[in-house]
Amino acid sequence: MAAAIDVSQTIHDFKRRFREIGTADRARAEKAYMKSALQFHGVTLPDLRRACAEFCKGNPDLRSQDLRALVDALYKTDYHDLRTMGLLLLEKHRQKLAPRELPWLIDVARRSQNWAHVDLLATKVIGNVISRTPNRSAILRRWGKDPDFWVRRFSFARRSAGCSAKCRKSVPSSPSVFSCGIAPPFRG
């Protein structure tokens, strides 16, 4: 059995690494581009993916409950890139995620409150999980009517690479799921 990870130490290690490799100019530019109240270390997505791959290599038997605890803790920080790290970890371990975890994943989306995180979660994580869900049509329709904009955006997860053709046909493509009536920026 795999040993539990030290979540606090892991986050501390990520922060230290990102402070070392990030730049203040990039952090300012990312913050302005994202129009976010979150903080940024100024690291690139390739930097984040390398850190994620190294963490996963060092923790090959990461348990699902530790993954969830780590993602939840990363989402409690006020750093965009630490939250992104949580999503990259979910992407790496998406096969461990069962359909019963969809409510938790939707809660992560609600907490995301930005298109970059929601789209990453939808295309790289949710699409994979929903494609393995027997009652996906009903779930996707329910998300399409959710009062939360970010959850409605998830109803378009059917267009993601991880979603089967059958899954893509299960939700109408009407942009009306968005309260503003604007179609999603990604194409199927």
Residue pairs with C-beta under 8 A, 6 or more apart in sequence:
2 59
2 61
2 62
2 63
2 66
4 63
4 66
5 59
5 62
5 66
5 70
7 66
7 69
7 70
7 73
8 73
10 55
10 70
11 70
11 73
11 74
11 77
11 82
14 51
14 55
14 74
14 82
14 85
15 41
15 79
15 82
17 51
18 41
18 43
18 47
18 51
18 79
18 81
18 82
19 41
21 43
21 47
22 40
22 41
22 42
22 43
22 47
22 81
23 42
24 42
25 42
26 40
26 42
26 43
26 44
27 39
27 40
27 41
27 42
28 40
28 42
30 40
30 42
30 80
31 38
31 39
31 40
31 80
34 40
34 80
34 114
34 116
36 80
36 114
37 78
38 78
38 79
38 80
38 83
39 78
39 79
39 80
40 79
40 80
40 81
41 79
41 81
41 82
43 81
45 84
48 81
48 84
48 85
48 88
49 88
51 85
52 85
52 88
52 89
52 92
53 92
55 89
56 62
56 89
56 92
56 93
62 93
64 93
64 96
64 97
67 89
67 90
67 93
67 96
68 101
68 104
70 86
70 89
71 86
71 87
71 89
71 90
71 108
74 82
74 83
74 85
74 86
74 89
75 83
75 86
75 108
75 111
77 83
80 114
80 116
83 112
83 117
84 116
84 117
84 120
86 108
87 108
87 117
87 120
87 121
87 124
87 125
88 120
90 97
90 105
90 108
90 121
90 124
90 125
91 120
91 124
91 125
94 124
94 125
94 128
94 129
94 162
95 128
97 105
97 125
97 128
97 129
98 129
99 129
99 130
99 132
99 133
99 134
101 129
102 126
102 129
102 130
102 133
102 139
105 121
105 125
105 126
105 129
106 143
106 151
106 154
108 121
109 117
109 118
109 121
109 122
109 126
109 148
109 150
109 151
109 153
109 154
110 148
110 150
110 151
112 118
112 121
112 150
113 150
115 153
115 185
118 150
118 153
118 154
119 153
119 186
121 154
122 153
122 154
122 156
122 157
122 160
123 157
123 160
123 161
123 162
123 186
124 160
124 162
125 162
126 154
126 157
126 160
126 162
127 157
127 158
127 160
127 161
127 162
127 163
127 167
128 162
129 162
130 136
130 139
130 140
130 157
130 158
130 162
130 163
130 167
131 162
131 163
131 164
131 167
133 139
136 167
136 170
137 170
137 171
140 155
140 157
140 158
140 167
140 170
140 171
141 155
141 170
141 171
143 151
143 152
143 154
143 155
143 157
144 152
144 155
144 171
144 172
144 177
145 152
145 177
146 152
146 155
149 178
149 179
152 177
152 178
152 179
153 178
153 184
155 171
155 177
156 171
156 177
156 184
156 186
157 163
158 167
158 168
158 169
158 170
158 171
158 188
159 168
159 184
159 186
159 187
159 188
168 188
173 188
175 181
175 182
175 183
175 184
178 184
